[in-house]
Amino acid sequence: MSVDIGIIGLAKSGRTTIFNALTGGKAETGSYAQKGLTPHVGIARVPEPRLKILTDMLHPKRVVSAEVRYLDIGASVKGLVKDKAISSQFLAQLSNTDSLINVVRAFVDESIPHIEGSLDVERDIATIDLELAFSDLAVIERRLEKIEVALKGAKQLEHQSLLREQELLTKVKANLEKELPLRGLKPTTDEARTIANYQFLTAKPLLIVVNIGEEQLSQAASLEAELKTHYSRPKCGVITLCGKLEMELAQLDEVAAERFRAEFGITESGLDRTIKLSYELLGLISFFTIASDEVKAWSVQNGTSAVKAAGKIHSDMERGFIRAEVISYDDLMKCTSLSEARKKGLLRLEGKNYMVQDGDIITFLFNV
């Protein structure tokens, strides 16, 4: 199962350029926003150095990386709530993603005038934040109206449930009106479950990608550090990327791309940095399975139990879970093979309530 990340931003911010940079795609840039609402979709493999080392050790016939699916949404976020012609389909696309990337323009290009007439990173970030909040407020207001009607004829149990939902949504609405996104709240378990049902946009982890020009590469680190002081909030992070350059490098083979990155003083690819930060914001970790001569990487939420991790692979494995044979990546690296690790007693049996750790190598035993 892949992680879905939606790419949003103002028109002419370089959304599709960033999409191509992250996916190695060749989607047309420039006038995409005027071409409809079908998103560009691209898959990127999650960079995982441990997977290569496991492959070299175990020599499987097949190696499968975890994946991220990027969606370049085909409309500008600005005016989302007002433009009823696009809002419902646009919102459906966004609401089904796991997190969002907001592409903010910092590059200078006189042939592509900024839609506001000038460059202002902080203004553009605030604009998108407000549009996402307006979208959530519109959802809340519609639901509160329906609750008011439903309360008039509700029976006691339903009445109590509706009142709790009304109270929660009223509290959420007050926070949004104070420009406090939902991702910064600390709801109870029940509240979090209710909020999740709405798939609010401001509840999704947000990575702000500041799209700079090649001439700004030498100032990228200082710009990023400055922005982080303002925008490193709960489930919100910020990085700088030169989208145009990264898009060009994504079309090259690895050796050539690394050589060019070295010339520009870039130590890590835009894809690697973006996925790493997205994983951190989403609270995701990786574990590995070895079965049928295949080594495969999986992504799960930190704090996932062994039985739920088995369910990520197949529902039958969760339903018929017996136990999990587990070894940590570090423990396996102390050995030359799995058989040696078994002899040393480093493989252990864990039950369904075991919390999967990053880097665990797991064989699930089940019966259905």
C-alpha positions in Angstrom: 0.0 0.0 0.0 1.5 3.3 -1.1 1.4 6.7 0.8 -0.6 9.3 -1.1 0.7 12.9 -1.1 -1.2 15.7 -2.8 0.8 18.6 -4.3 -0.9 22.0 -4.1 0.0 25.6 -4.4 -0.8 28.9 -6.1 -0.8 29.0 -9.9 2.7 29.5 -11.5 4.4 28.3 -8.3 6.0 25.3 -10.0 3.7 22.5 -8.7 4.1 20.3 -11.8 7.8 21.0 -12.0 8.1 19.7 -8.4 5.9 16.7 -9.3 8.2 15.8 -12.2 11.3 16.2 -10.0 9.9 13.8 -7.4 8.5 11.2 -9.7 10.9 11.4 -12.7 7.8 12.3 -14.7 7.5 14.3 -17.9 4.2 16.0 -17.3 3.7 19.2 -19.2 4.4 22.3 -17.1 3.1 25.8 -17.5 -0.6 25.8 -18.5 -1.6 22.6 -16.6 -4.0 24.5 -14.3 -6.2 25.4 -17.2 -6.5 21.9 -18.5 -9.0 20.4 -16.2 -9.2 18.5 -12.9 -7.6 15.1 -13.7 -4.5 15.0 -11.6 -1.1 13.9 -12.7 -0.2 10.8 -10.8 3.3 9.4 -10.3 5.0 6.8 -8.2 8.3 7.2 -6.4 10.2 4.5 -4.6 11.0 5.3 -1.0 14.8 5.6 -0.7 15.9 2.8 1.7 19.6 2.0 2.0 18.9 -0.9 4.3 17.0 -2.6 1.6 20.1 -2.8 -0.6 22.2 -4.2 2.2 19.5 -6.9 2.9 19.5 -7.7 -0.8 23.2 -8.1 -0.9 23.1 -10.4 2.2 20.1 -12.5 1.3 20.2 -12.6 -2.5 16.4 -12.7 -3.1 15.0 -13.2 -6.5 12.7 -10.1 -6.1 13.1 -6.8 -4.2 10.2 -4.5 -3.6 10.5 -1.0 -2.3 7.9 0.9 -0.4 6.2 3.6 -2.6 4.9 7.1 -2.4 2.2 8.1 -4.8 2.2 11.8 -5.7 -0.8 13.6 -7.1 -0.3 16.9 -8.9 -3.8 18.3 -8.4 -5.1 20.1 -11.5 -6.3 23.4 -10.1 -5.0 26.2 -7.9 -6.1 26.2 -4.3 -6.8 29.9 -4.3 -10.5 30.6 -4.4 -11.3 27.0 -3.7 -14.4 27.6 -1.6 -15.8 30.3 -3.9 -15.4 28.4 -7.1 -18.2 25.9 -6.8 -17.5 24.6 -10.3 -14.3 23.0 -9.3 -14.5 22.7 -5.5 -16.3 19.4 -5.0 -14.0 17.3 -7.3 -10.9 19.2 -6.2 -11.8 18.6 -2.5 -12.4 14.9 -3.2 -9.0 14.5 -4.7 -7.3 16.3 -1.8 -9.3 14.7 1.0 -8.2 11.2 0.0 -4.5 12.0 0.4 -2.4 11.2 3.5 -0.6 14.5 3.5 0.0 17.6 1.5 2.9 19.5 -0.1 2.4 23.2 -0.6 4.7 24.5 -3.3 5.6 28.1 -2.7 7.4 30.2 -5.3 10.7 31.9 -4.6 12.3 31.8 -8.0 12.5 34.8 -10.3 11.3 34.4 -13.9 10.1 37.5 -15.7 8.5 35.3 -18.4 6.2 33.8 -15.8 4.8 36.7 -13.8 3.7 35.9 -10.2 -0.1 35.9 -10.0 0.1 38.5 -7.2 2.5 40.7 -9.1 5.4 40.2 -6.7 7.4 37.5 -4.8 6.5 37.1 -1.1 7.0 33.6 0.4 5.3 34.4 3.7 2.3 35.9 2.0 1.8 32.9 -0.3 2.1 30.5 2.6 -0.5 32.4 4.5 -2.8 32.5 1.5 -2.8 28.7 1.1 -3.2 28.2 4.9 -6.3 30.4 4.8 -7.8 28.7 1.8 -7.4 25.3 3.5 -9.0 26.7 6.6 -11.9 28.2 4.6 -12.5 24.8 3.0 -12.6 23.1 6.4 -14.9 25.8 7.8 -17.3 25.3 4.9 -17.5 21.5 5.7 -18.1 22.2 9.4 -20.8 24.8 8.8 -22.7 22.4 6.5 -22.5 19.6 9.0 -23.5 21.8 11.9 -26.6 22.8 9.9 -27.5 19.2 9.4 -27.0 18.4 13.1 -29.4 21.2 14.1 -32.1 19.6 11.9 -31.3 16.0 13.0 -31.5 17.0 16.7 -35.1 17.9 16.5 -36.2 14.3 15.8 -33.4 12.3 17.3 -33.9 9.6 19.9 -31.9 9.7 23.2 -28.8 7.8 22.2 -28.6 9.5 18.8 -29.3 12.8 20.5 -26.4 12.5 22.8 -24.1 11.4 20.0 -25.1 14.4 17.9 -24.6 16.8 20.8 -21.0 15.5 21.3 -20.3 15.9 17.6 -21.8 19.4 17.6 -19.6 20.4 20.6 -16.5 19.1 19.0 -17.1 20.7 15.6 -17.9 24.0 17.4 -14.6 23.8 19.2 -12.8 23.0 15.9 -14.5 25.8 14.2 -13.4 28.3 16.9 -9.8 27.2 16.4 -9.9 27.5 12.6 -11.4 31.0 13.0 -8.3 31.8 15.1 -6.1 30.5 12.2 -5.1 27.4 14.2 -5.0 24.4 11.8 -6.3 21.1 13.0 -3.0 19.3 12.7 -1.8 21.3 15.8 -4.7 20.1 18.0 -4.3 17.3 20.6 -7.7 15.6 20.5 -8.7 12.7 22.6 -9.0 9.2 20.9 -12.7 9.6 20.4 -12.3 13.2 19.1 -9.5 12.1 16.7 -11.8 9.3 15.3 -14.6 11.8 14.7 -12.2 14.3 13.1 -10.7 11.7 10.8 -14.1 10.9 9.3 -14.2 14.4 7.8 -10.7 14.2 6.3 -10.2 17.9 7.0 -7.4 19.5 4.9 -5.8 21.4 7.8 -5.6 18.1 9.8 -3.2 16.6 7.2 0.5 16.8 7.7 1.9 19.7 5.5 5.3 20.0 4.0 6.1 23.5 2.6 8.4 23.2 -0.4 9.9 26.6 -1.3 10.7 26.5 -5.0 14.0 28.4 -5.6 16.0 29.3 -8.7 19.5 28.0 -9.5 21.0 31.4 -8.6 19.6 31.0 -5.1 21.2 27.6 -4.3 24.1 29.2 -2.4 21.5 30.8 0.0 19.2 27.8 0.2 20.4 26.6 3.6 20.1 30.0 5.3 16.7 30.6 3.7 15.5 27.2 4.9 16.8 27.8 8.4 15.1 31.1 8.6 11.8 29.7 7.4 12.0 26.8 9.8 11.9 29.3 12.7 8.5 30.4 11.5 6.9 27.3 10.1 8.2 24.3 12.0 5.0 23.5 13.8 3.2 20.2 14.8 3.0 18.1 11.6 4.3 21.0 9.5 7.8 21.3 8.0 9.6 23.3 5.4 12.4 22.7 2.8 13.9 24.6 -0.1 14.2 22.8 -3.5 15.3 24.1 -6.9 12.4 22.4 -8.8 13.7 23.1 -12.3 17.1 21.7 -11.6 15.8 18.7 -9.7 13.4 18.0 -12.6 16.3 17.9 -15.0 18.4 15.7 -12.7 15.5 13.3 -12.3 15.7 12.5 -16.0 19.4 11.4 -15.7 20.8 8.1 -14.5 22.0 8.0 -10.9 25.7 8.4 -11.6 25.2 11.4 -13.8 22.7 13.0 -11.5 25.1 12.6 -8.5 27.9 14.2 -10.5 25.8 17.2 -11.3 24.6 17.5 -7.8 28.1 17.6 -6.5 28.9 20.5 -8.9 26.0 22.4 -7.5 26.9 21.5 -3.9 23.8 19.5 -3.4 24.4 16.5 -1.0 21.0 14.8 -1.2 18.4 14.5 -3.9 15.1 16.5 -3.7 13.2 13.2 -3.7 15.2 11.7 -0.8 14.8 14.9 1.3 11.1 15.3 0.6 10.2 11.7 1.3 12.3 11.6 4.5 10.5 14.7 5.8 7.1 13.5 4.7 7.7 10.2 6.6 8.6 12.2 9.7 5.5 14.4 9.5 3.3 11.3 8.9 5.0 9.4 11.8 5.8 6.5 9.5 8.5 3.8 10.0 9.7 1.0 7.8 9.8 -2.8 8.4 10.8 -5.6 6.1 9.5 -9.0 5.2 11.4 -12.0 3.8 9.1 -14.6 2.2 8.9 -16.6 -1.1 12.5 -15.4 -2.0 11.4 -11.8 -1.8 12.6 -8.9 0.3 10.0 -6.2 0.7 9.8 -2.9 2.5 6.6 -1.7 4.1 5.5 1.6 5.7 3.4 1.7 8.8 2.5 4.3 11.5 4.9 4.3 14.4 3.1 2.4 17.2 1.6 -0.2 15.0 1.1 -3.6 16.5 2.4 -6.8 14.9 -1.2 -8.0 14.1 -2.0 -4.6 12.4 1.2 -4.7 10.5 0.3 -8.1 9.2 -3.0 -6.7 8.1 -1.1 -4.2 6.0 0.2 -7.1 3.9 -3.1 -9.0 3.7 -6.3 -9.1 5.7 -6.0 -12.9 6.0 -2.7 -12.5 7.8 -4.3 -10.2 10.4 -7.4 -12.5 10.8 -5.3 -15.6 11.2 -2.3 -14.2 13.0 -0.5 -16.7 15.2 2.8 -15.0 16.0 5.7 -13.0 14.4 9.3 -14.0 14.1 11.3 -10.8 14.5 14.9 -9.7 14.3 16.1 -6.1 14.3 18.1 -4.8 11.3 21.0 -4.0 13.6 21.0 -7.5 15.1 21.0 -9.1 11.7 23.9 -6.9 10.6 26.0 -8.5 13.4 25.6 -11.8 11.6 26.5 -13.1 8.1 23.1 -14.7 7.5 19.7 -15.4 9.0 20.7 -19.0 9.9 23.6 -17.6 12.0 21.2 -15.1 13.6 18.9 -18.0 14.5 21.8 -19.9 16.0 22.8 -16.9 18.2 19.2 -16.6 19.4 18.7 -13.2 17.9 15.4 -14.1 16.2 12.6 -13.9 18.7 8.9 -14.7 18.7 6.4 -11.9 19.4 2.7 -11.9 19.9 0.0 -9.7 18.3 0.5 -6.8 20.7 4.2 -6.4 19.9 4.8 -2.8 18.6 6.8 -2.9 15.4 10.0 -1.0 15.5 11.7 0.8 12.6 14.0 -1.6 10.7 12.4 -4.8 12.1 12.6 -7.8 9.7 9.5 -9.9 10.3 8.1 -13.2 9.2 4.4 -13.5 10.1 3.0 -16.9 10.9 -0.8 -17.2 10.4 -3.5 -19.7 9.7 -6.9 -19.2 8.0 
